Amino acid sequence: MVLITGIAGYIGSHTAYALSQAGFEFVGMDNFANSRKENIDTLRELTGKDFKFYEVDMLDDAGMEKIFAENQIDSVIHFAGLKAVGESVEKPVLYYHNNITGTLILLEKMKKYGCKKIVFSSSATVYGNPAVVPVNEDMPTSTTNPYGSTKLMIENILKDVCVADKDFCAVLLRYFNPIGAHKCKKIGENPNGIPNNLMPRLCQAALGITESLTVFGTDYPTHDGTGVRDYIHVCDLADGHTAALKKAMDSTGALTYNLGTGNGYSVFDLIHTFSRVNGVEIPYKICPRRPGDVPAVYACPDKAFNELGWKAQYDLEDMCRDSWEFIKEATKNN
């Protein structure tokens, strides 16, 4: 049985669906801090499985205890955590407490109940401002914001657990910038409140919910002055978690993989592709850089292909098209 923390979130919900398709049984938990309760019903409908779900905050020791006591959990995919770079700069203590303390409570329960396999949702932010791109897993790590620091600290905690317990396996997935949505149009990125990520903000501008998309910085040393990132389709990312979980079942120690396409696209590249593919104009305004952002980060995904047999299948046009189709459907139903 797999425990998925943060199952109702954007990546968690897509991964739950992918795990179901691969034949895994799972139980989920979420506190709905940045996700929607209806996602659980949608997942049950899509998977055809009435899986067990717990509305629990990972800082709730008794709630986490209950999940492990009531289920035979042999592995965990750990998504739960706060994830906004800008907010982490403004509220560092909140991020350190939530992300790190919550993970420590999770690890205590895993130890108590003999669960020794975890796939951790890390991030390309652990590479900081890399000297060269694309980045591979052996490059130095550093961080430019508290959110990234929590990811790197948790990676180090998991590595230490693997040293202390030779039967433990932690797969650390450093993924890049997930966008897109499932073709069914029923799950996708539709955050509560004001979105932090680029694609939902872009979609809101396209729908006229906001007057324009804010582009943070056009003075970066990139081909058009805007930040360059490795955008990856969320369904590719979900398949990467399935491959990582299978790897963890037969492995010990800490294993680190980039999940990305290996292609770097700028903010303007994304805006222009979205407009062209979907036939909509994106009004935008240019503002100064955000604190904590770096000019360019994109992946060398070779290790994941060689060791997990995983490779991204979707291109930027697919990501833009699927994001738009989902958000139109979600907006129509609200």
C-alpha positions, -999 to +999 in steps of 0.1 A: +000+000+000+013+034-010+006+066+010+004+097-011+008+128+009-008+158-008-029+136-030-055+163-039-028+187-052-018+192-088+010+167-091-004+144-064-037+138-082-021+131-115+004+107-098-025+089-080-042+083-114-009+070-129-003+047-100-039+033-103-033+027-140-001+008-131-019-014-106-008+001-073-031+004-043-029+036-024-043+057+004-042+095+004-039+124+027-043+162+022-052+193+043-066+212+012-043+242+019-038+246-018-061+220-033-098+212-037-119+186-019-137+178-051-104+164-065-108+134-043-143+126-057-129+132-092-100+108-086-123+081-073-144+085-104-114+084-128-097+055-111-129+035-103-115+029-068-130+040-035-096+045-020-092+056+016-086+093+022-077+112+053-081+150+057-050+155+078-023+181+081+011+165+082+020+185+113-008+167+131+010+139+149-021+120+160-036+123+125-005+109+109-004+081+135-039+071+126-031+068+089-002+044+096-021+025+123-051+018+100-032+008+069-004-015+059+018+012+043+050-001+027+059+030+007+053+068+006+052+093-022+056+126-004+042+157-021+027+176+009+043+210+015+041+247+009+056+256-025+055+293-034+090+308-039+079+344-033+058+336-002+087+316+012+109+347+010+083+367+029+074+339+054+105+318+059+096+304+094+063+292+081+080+273+053+107+257+075+083+247+101+057+232+078+079+215+052+106+202+075+087+195+107+060+178+087+085+156+070+101+146+103+068+136+117+062+115+085+096+098+089+089+091+126+057+072+116+075+054+088+102+042+112+076+031+138+056+011+113+086-004+094+080+015+061+113+019+044+106+033+009+099+069+000+098+089-032+103+126-024+090+155-044+121+176-045+128+205-070+152+220-094+154+249-070+181+229-051+205+238-080+202+275-070+217+297-097+236+271-117+269+281-134+261+260-164+230+244-180+216+218-185+221+207-149+228+170-140+224+153-106+261+156-097+262+194-099+267+214-067+235+223-048+227+256-033+195+276-028+183+311-034+151+311-014+136+294+017+114+271-003+144+257-021+162+254+012+135+232+027+137+209-003+175+206+000+173+201+038+148+173+033+170+157+007+198+157+032+176+143+060+166+115+037+202+108+028+211+106+065+182+082+071+195+059+043+230+059+060+215+050+094+192+023+080+208+002+052+173-012+042+159+023+036+155+037+001+147+074-007+143+084-044+148+121-047+130+135-077+143+169-087+117+181-111+114+212-131+083+232-140+052+211-144+024+224-165-004+208-186-033+187-175-048+152-180-066+148-213-098+140-195-100+177-185-110+168-150-078+172-131-052+200-136-037+230-120-064+252-105-050+265-072-069+282-044-066+320-042-041+340-063-019+315-082+019+316-078+029+295-108+032+309-143+007+287-162-024+293-140-016+330-140-013+329-178-047+311-181-064+337-158-051+364-181-063+345-212-098+341-196-100+378-186-101+369-149-071+392-145-063+422-167-029+409-177-001+384-169+028+399-150+062+390-165+088+393-138+120+406-153+131+410-190+167+418-182+180+383-176+210+371-196+188+348-218+178+348-255+149+372-249+156+386-214+130+365-196+136+336-173+143+302-189+128+270-174+123+234-183+086+229-186+074+193-182+039+179-188+024+168-155+014+135-169+050+128-178+059+138-143+033+114-129+048+085-149+082+094-135+069+089-100+055+055-110+089+045-124+106+059-093+084+039-070+091+007-088+129+015-085+125+021-048+109-013-043+141-031-054+167-006-041+183+008-010+201+040-003+194+075-017+189+078-055+185+112-072+170+119-106+161+150-126+126+149-142+126+173-171+125+174-208+161+188-213+147+218-231+148+254-218+119+277-227+116+314-218+085+331-203+079+347-237+084+314-255+056+300-233+033+330-239+038+329-277+033+291-279+002+293-258-013+320-279-005+302-312-017+268-302-049+280-285-057+310-307-059+334-277-040+366-270-023+369-236-021+405-224+010+410-202+029+437-183+065+438-174+076+442-138+110+439-120+125+405-111+112+386-081+135+379-053+148+343-054+144+338-091+173+327-113+180+334-150+179+298-164+175+263-152+168+232-173+176+195-169+199+169-182+174+140-179+197+112-191+201+095-157+163+090-153+162+075-188+192+052-182+181+040-147+143+044-146+135+039-183+117+072-181+116+099-207+092+129-213+068+122-241+049+156-244+061+188-260+054+225-251+025+226-275+008+196-258+014+213-224-002+246-235-031+229-252-039+206-223-036+234-197-061+256-216-086+228-222-086+219-185-089+255-172-118+263-197-136+232-184-129+240-147-141+276-152-172+266-170-181+242-141-176+268-113 
